Amino acid sequence: MDTDSQNKGLQIIEAQLRENYGKIVYSHKTQEKCADILSKRHNLIKNLQIILAALITTGLLVRVFKGEEWALIVSTILSAVQFGFTSFLREYNLGETIQKHSTAALELLDIREKYLSLLTDLKADLLNPLDLTEKRNELQDDLSKTYKGSPRTFSKAYREAQKALQLNDELTFSDEEIDKFLPNKLRKK
């Protein structure tokens, strides 16, 4: 293969790696946002359950000690609402779903970093085309396995991920920020 053909082939592989990297960045952040959103929802439901339990108990105590009929009616209605929340949590097991999103995010983070390293090696001209495509194929296999085991994401999480990445620059660092994390000998300035 001549040098021009090889360079064109490497450019095509680089374009594919860059596109995959971008997709993985979004997938990782979306999985994180799913876990965050569901965690907030889970905590809200748990707090509502505590409040409902307190109100039900108070209503029953009012009924027993004061004889107020309305307290029994209110406690019964609140108990039905509490039952609904408990059934929902049992059916959808938010805690388990949150954990699955978190695990998927961690797996995607690992793959994302491997793609970044592969792109770095490509730019530094450290890999021959055969090794490059072999590593790319391994990463695609890893990514496929991760996606198969990941829970589905939802549009609100994607919108939050998009905002985090595009507006809040969550994955972007200035040289000054990076320098703060590095020992003096490794700093740019």
C-alpha positions, 0 to 999 in steps of 0.5 A: 500500500502506498503512503497516500493510500495509507494516509487516506485509510488512517484518516478514515479510521480516525474519522470513525474513531472520533465519531464513536468517541463523541457518541460514547461521551454522550452515552456516558453522560446520558447514563449518568444523568439517568441515574441522577434523575431516577435517584432524585425521583427515588428520594422524593418517593421515599420522603413522601412515604415517610411523610405519609406514614407520619400523617397516617399515624397522626390521623389514627392517633387522633381517631383513637384518642379524640374520636374524630371520624374525619381522621379515620377517613383521611388516614384511610385515603393516605394509606391508599396513596402510600400503598400506591407508592409502595407498589410502584417502587416494588414494581419498578425497583428504582434502586436497581435501575439506578445502579444499572445506569451507574454501572453502565456509565462506569463501563462507558467511561472506561471505554471512552478513555480507551478510545481517547488513548487510541486516538492519541496513539493514532495522532502520535503515529504509534500504531501501525494500521493493522494494530489500530484496526485490531484495537478498534474492533476490540473496543467496538466489541466491548462497547456492544457488550456494554450497550446490550447490558445497559438500561434504556435511557430517556429523553430528559436525561439526554437533554440534561447530558447535552446541556452539561456537555455543550453549555456547562463544558463538563468535559472541557478543561483549560490548561490552567485548570489541568495545571492545578492538578499536576505536579510543578514539573508537568505543568505548562505554565 
